[in-house]
């Protein structure tokens, strides 16, 4: 999977902002990225502090760009643009104060074209990464919400990799039917980025009418709406998880479905099911989980777990930049 993304980036080298430039995990990942030629780290922070932190940790970050909000030459221009983007919701002084923070400053660097993508959250909360993105980058045309998906990867018995997509496991708590349609379409497009030919299952405790209830109706209706919107995508639902992934169960429960038994892209009814589901795959199914990958924004911006390690930072940087590499 990563070879595929790295090759895309080699053809179209990119710059990625790290909002926490002195964090040792960010510095280690940046040093590793700099040993290639496909992705340039842009570190937010005081240059002396960043270089001192890198030297103390033993990482060579020569070649990285370091940009300090305190001395940024285009700060007045940045402030004016942010005031315009906030459309009267923030004063000039409020914007200037926020732009001293790495999360807002880094997001504006992407907005102004100084970088192509952003990865934050090593010390910021998810909300502190997503909020500036919603306020400044905003949703892309046709998108009403920001959603998320996880990409899960494990070696298969044939020596290849099994790659799955799951959404939404991190952002929308209880999505509506229409929001589920958008989540499904966005998750399918993200899946394609990772080489998945999406076969989408709208998951439930019911398979094509075997169970009853509002949650069953929601998933069935969302699937029908999604099919009408995107007839080019293979999808079915509502499906129980066993029917979605097991050809034998699918043959018994829904023999006429072309998706059941072969699904690789899963849409969960709510964040409870999604978060539990991907973590079961990760912890008991030996899948590596990458994400949450934010969907629906005008530029690739992603969030790290505050418990992440340098390898996860490196992997998420390639994933994030890979989303804009075409």
C-alpha positions as CSV (number, residue, x, y, z in Angstrom):
1,X,0.0,0.0,0.0
2,X,2.7,2.5,0.9
3,X,4.8,1.7,-2.1
4,X,1.7,2.7,-4.2
5,X,1.4,6.0,-2.4
6,X,5.1,6.7,-2.4
7,X,5.3,6.2,-6.2
8,X,2.4,8.6,-6.6
9,X,4.3,11.2,-4.5
10,X,7.5,10.6,-6.4
11,X,5.7,11.6,-9.5
12,X,4.2,14.6,-7.8
13,X,6.3,15.7,-4.8
14,X,4.4,17.5,-2.0
15,X,4.9,19.6,1.1
16,X,3.2,18.6,4.4
17,X,2.8,20.9,7.5
18,X,3.4,19.4,10.9
19,X,1.8,21.7,13.5
20,X,4.0,20.5,16.4
21,X,7.5,21.1,15.1
22,X,9.5,20.4,18.3
23,X,7.8,17.1,19.1
24,X,10.4,14.2,19.0
25,X,8.0,11.9,17.1
26,X,7.4,14.6,14.5
27,X,11.1,15.2,14.2
28,X,11.9,11.5,13.8
29,X,9.3,11.0,11.1
30,X,10.5,14.2,9.3
31,X,14.1,12.9,9.3
32,X,12.9,9.7,7.7
33,X,10.8,11.6,5.1
34,X,13.8,13.7,4.2
35,X,15.8,10.7,3.4
36,X,13.4,10.3,0.4
37,X,12.6,12.9,-2.2
38,X,8.9,12.7,-2.4
39,X,7.6,14.7,0.7
40,X,9.0,17.8,2.3
41,X,8.2,18.5,6.0
42,X,7.1,22.0,6.9
43,X,7.6,22.3,10.7
44,X,5.7,25.0,12.6
45,X,7.8,26.5,15.4
46,X,10.7,28.6,16.4
47,X,13.7,27.6,14.2
48,X,16.2,27.6,17.0
49,X,13.9,25.5,19.3
50,X,13.1,23.1,16.5
51,X,16.8,22.6,15.5
52,X,17.7,22.2,19.2
53,X,15.1,19.6,19.8
54,X,16.2,17.7,16.7
55,X,19.8,17.8,17.7
56,X,19.0,16.7,21.3
57,X,17.0,13.8,19.9
58,X,19.7,12.9,17.3
59,X,17.6,13.5,14.2
60,X,18.9,15.1,11.0
61,X,16.2,17.5,9.6
62,X,18.3,19.4,7.2
63,X,16.1,20.2,4.2
64,X,12.9,20.7,6.2
65,X,11.2,24.0,6.1
66,X,10.7,25.7,9.5
67,X,8.2,28.5,9.7
68,X,7.7,30.5,12.9
69,X,4.3,32.3,13.4
70,X,6.1,35.0,15.4
71,X,8.4,36.0,12.5
72,X,6.3,35.0,9.4
73,X,6.7,37.7,6.8
74,X,3.2,37.3,5.4
75,X,1.4,37.4,8.7
76,X,-0.6,40.6,7.9
77,X,-1.7,39.0,4.7
78,X,-2.6,35.8,6.5
79,X,-4.6,37.7,9.2
80,X,-6.5,39.6,6.5
81,X,-7.4,36.4,4.7
82,X,-8.5,34.7,7.9
83,X,-10.8,37.7,8.8
84,X,-12.3,37.4,5.3
85,X,-12.8,33.7,5.6
86,X,-14.5,33.9,9.0
87,X,-17.0,36.5,7.5
88,X,-17.4,38.7,10.6
89,X,-17.3,35.8,13.1
90,X,-13.8,36.9,14.3
91,X,-12.1,40.2,14.6
92,X,-8.6,41.0,13.3
93,X,-7.2,40.8,16.8
94,X,-8.9,37.4,17.5
95,X,-7.5,36.0,14.2
96,X,-4.0,37.4,15.0
97,X,-4.1,35.7,18.4
98,X,-5.2,32.4,17.0
99,X,-2.6,32.4,14.3
100,X,0.1,32.3,17.0
101,X,-1.1,28.7,17.6
102,X,0.4,26.0,15.4
103,X,-2.9,24.4,14.5
104,X,-4.4,27.6,13.1
105,X,-1.2,28.9,11.6
106,X,-0.5,25.5,9.9
107,X,-4.0,25.3,8.5
108,X,-3.6,28.8,7.0
109,X,-0.3,27.7,5.4
110,X,-2.2,25.1,3.5
111,X,-5.0,27.6,2.6
112,X,-2.4,30.0,1.2
113,X,-0.6,27.4,-0.8
114,X,2.7,27.2,1.2
115,X,2.0,23.5,1.7
116,X,-0.3,20.9,0.2
117,X,-1.5,19.0,3.3
118,X,-1.4,19.1,7.1
119,X,-0.9,16.5,9.9
120,X,-1.6,17.5,13.5
121,X,-2.7,16.1,16.8
122,X,0.5,14.8,18.3
123,X,-0.3,17.1,21.2
124,X,-3.6,18.8,20.0
125,X,-7.0,17.1,20.5
126,X,-8.9,15.9,17.4
127,X,-11.3,18.9,17.9
128,X,-8.3,21.3,17.8
129,X,-7.2,19.9,14.5
130,X,-10.7,19.6,12.9
131,X,-12.0,23.0,14.1
132,X,-9.5,25.2,12.1
133,X,-9.9,22.9,9.1
134,X,-13.7,23.5,9.2
135,X,-13.4,27.2,9.7
136,X,-10.6,27.9,7.1
137,X,-10.3,25.0,4.6
138,X,-14.1,24.2,4.8
139,X,-15.9,21.4,3.0
140,X,-15.4,20.8,-0.7
141,X,-18.2,21.5,-3.2
142,X,-20.9,18.9,-2.9
143,X,-19.9,17.9,0.7
144,X,-22.0,19.0,3.7
145,X,-20.1,17.2,6.4
146,X,-16.6,16.1,7.4
147,X,-16.4,12.4,8.0
148,X,-13.7,9.9,8.6
149,X,-12.5,6.4,7.6
150,X,-9.9,4.0,8.7
151,X,-7.8,1.9,6.3
152,X,-7.1,-1.6,7.8
153,X,-4.2,-3.7,6.4
154,X,-2.9,-7.2,7.1
155,X,-0.9,-9.7,5.1
156,X,-3.1,-12.4,3.5
157,X,-2.4,-16.1,3.2
158,X,-1.4,-15.6,-0.5
159,X,1.4,-13.2,0.5
160,X,-0.6,-10.1,-0.7
161,X,-2.1,-7.5,1.6
162,X,-5.8,-7.5,2.6
163,X,-6.9,-3.9,2.6
164,X,-10.3,-2.7,4.0
165,X,-12.0,0.7,4.5
166,X,-14.3,1.5,7.4
167,X,-16.4,4.6,7.9
168,X,-17.3,6.6,9.9
169,X,-15.5,5.5,13.0
170,X,-14.4,8.8,14.6
171,X,-16.3,12.0,13.7
172,X,-20.1,11.7,13.2
173,X,-21.8,10.3,16.3
174,X,-25.2,9.4,15.0
175,X,-25.3,10.2,11.2
176,X,-28.6,10.6,9.4
177,X,-29.6,8.7,6.3
178,X,-28.3,11.5,4.0
179,X,-25.1,11.8,6.0
180,X,-24.6,8.1,5.7
181,X,-24.9,8.5,1.9
182,X,-22.1,11.1,1.9
183,X,-20.0,9.0,4.3
184,X,-20.4,6.0,1.9
185,X,-19.4,7.9,-1.2
186,X,-16.4,9.6,0.5
187,X,-15.2,6.3,2.0
188,X,-15.4,4.6,-1.4
189,X,-13.3,7.4,-3.0
190,X,-10.8,7.1,-0.1
191,X,-10.7,3.4,-0.6
192,X,-9.8,3.8,-4.3
193,X,-6.8,6.0,-3.3
194,X,-5.5,2.9,-1.5
195,X,-6.0,0.6,-4.4
196,X,-9.3,-0.9,-3.2
197,X,-12.0,-1.6,-5.7
198,X,-14.8,-0.7,-3.3
199,X,-17.6,-3.2,-2.6
200,X,-19.7,-1.3,0.0
201,X,-21.7,-2.9,2.7
202,X,-24.2,-0.8,4.8
203,X,-23.9,-2.7,8.1
204,X,-26.7,-3.6,10.5
205,X,-28.0,-6.3,12.8
206,X,-30.3,-7.3,9.9
207,X,-29.7,-8.7,6.4
208,X,-32.1,-7.4,3.7
209,X,-35.2,-7.4,5.9
210,X,-34.4,-10.2,8.3
211,X,-34.7,-7.8,11.3
212,X,-36.9,-4.8,12.1
213,X,-36.4,-1.4,13.6
214,X,-35.5,2.2,13.0
215,X,-31.8,1.5,12.7
216,X,-32.5,-1.2,10.1
217,X,-34.7,1.2,8.1
218,X,-32.0,3.9,8.3
219,X,-29.3,1.7,6.8
220,X,-31.6,0.2,4.1
221,X,-32.8,3.7,3.1
222,X,-29.3,5.1,3.1
223,X,-28.1,2.3,0.8
224,X,-31.0,2.9,-1.6
225,X,-30.3,6.6,-1.7
226,X,-26.5,6.0,-2.3
227,X,-27.3,3.6,-5.1
228,X,-29.5,6.2,-6.8
229,X,-26.8,8.8,-6.4
230,X,-23.8,6.7,-7.5
231,X,-25.0,3.8,-9.6
232,X,-21.3,3.3,-10.7
233,X,-20.5,2.0,-7.2
234,X,-21.1,-1.5,-6.0
235,X,-23.1,-1.5,-2.7
236,X,-25.7,-3.4,-0.8
237,X,-27.5,-3.2,2.5
238,X,-28.6,-3.5,5.0
239,X,-26.2,-6.4,5.7
240,X,-25.0,-8.2,8.8
241,X,-21.2,-8.3,9.0
242,X,-21.1,-12.1,8.5
243,X,-23.2,-11.9,5.4
244,X,-21.0,-9.0,4.2
245,X,-17.7,-10.9,4.4
246,X,-18.4,-14.6,4.3
247,X,-19.4,-16.1,0.9
248,X,-20.9,-19.1,2.6
249,X,-23.1,-17.0,4.9
250,X,-24.0,-14.7,2.0
251,X,-25.1,-17.7,-0.1
252,X,-27.5,-18.6,2.6
253,X,-28.8,-15.2,3.6
254,X,-28.7,-13.2,0.4
255,X,-27.7,-15.3,-2.6
256,X,-28.6,-12.6,-5.2
257,X,-26.3,-10.0,-3.7
258,X,-23.1,-9.2,-5.7
259,X,-21.5,-7.4,-2.7
260,X,-22.4,-9.8,0.1
261,X,-19.6,-12.2,0.9
262,X,-17.0,-9.9,-0.8
263,X,-17.4,-6.6,0.9
264,X,-14.2,-4.6,1.6
265,X,-15.7,-1.1,2.4
266,X,-17.9,-1.0,5.5
267,X,-20.4,1.8,6.5
268,X,-21.4,1.7,10.1
269,X,-24.7,3.0,11.5
270,X,-23.1,5.1,14.1
271,X,-19.8,6.0,15.8
272,X,-20.3,3.4,18.6
273,X,-20.4,0.5,16.1
274,X,-17.7,2.0,13.9
275,X,-15.2,2.6,16.7
276,X,-15.8,-0.7,18.3
277,X,-15.7,-2.5,14.9
278,X,-12.4,-1.2,13.7
279,X,-10.7,-1.8,17.0
280,X,-11.9,-5.4,17.1
281,X,-10.2,-5.8,13.7
282,X,-7.1,-4.1,14.9
283,X,-6.7,-5.9,18.2
284,X,-8.1,-9.4,17.5
285,X,-7.8,-9.6,13.7
286,X,-4.2,-8.5,13.5
287,X,-5.0,-5.6,11.2
288,X,-2.8,-2.4,11.2
289,X,-5.2,0.5,11.4
290,X,-4.4,3.8,9.7
291,X,-6.6,6.9,10.5
292,X,-8.8,8.5,11.1
293,X,-8.5,9.9,7.6
294,X,-10.7,13.0,7.3
295,X,-13.0,13.2,4.3
296,X,-15.0,16.0,2.7
297,X,-12.5,18.8,3.3
298,X,-11.1,21.1,0.5
299,X,-7.6,19.9,1.3
300,X,-6.0,16.9,2.9
301,X,-5.8,17.4,6.7
302,X,-5.5,14.6,9.2
303,X,-5.4,14.0,12.9
304,X,-2.9,12.0,14.9
305,X,-3.6,10.2,18.2
306,X,-1.8,11.9,21.0
307,X,-0.4,8.4,21.9
308,X,1.1,8.0,18.4
309,X,4.6,6.9,17.7
310,X,7.0,8.1,15.0
311,X,6.2,5.2,12.7
312,X,2.5,6.2,12.8
313,X,3.4,9.8,12.1
314,X,5.5,8.7,9.1
315,X,2.7,6.5,7.8
316,X,0.0,9.1,8.2
317,X,2.1,11.7,6.5
318,X,2.4,9.6,3.4
319,X,-1.3,8.8,3.5
320,X,-2.3,12.4,4.0
321,X,-0.1,13.7,1.2
322,X,-1.0,10.8,-1.0
323,X,-4.6,12.0,-1.0
324,X,-3.6,15.1,-3.0
325,X,-0.9,13.5,-5.2
326,X,-2.9,13.0,-8.4
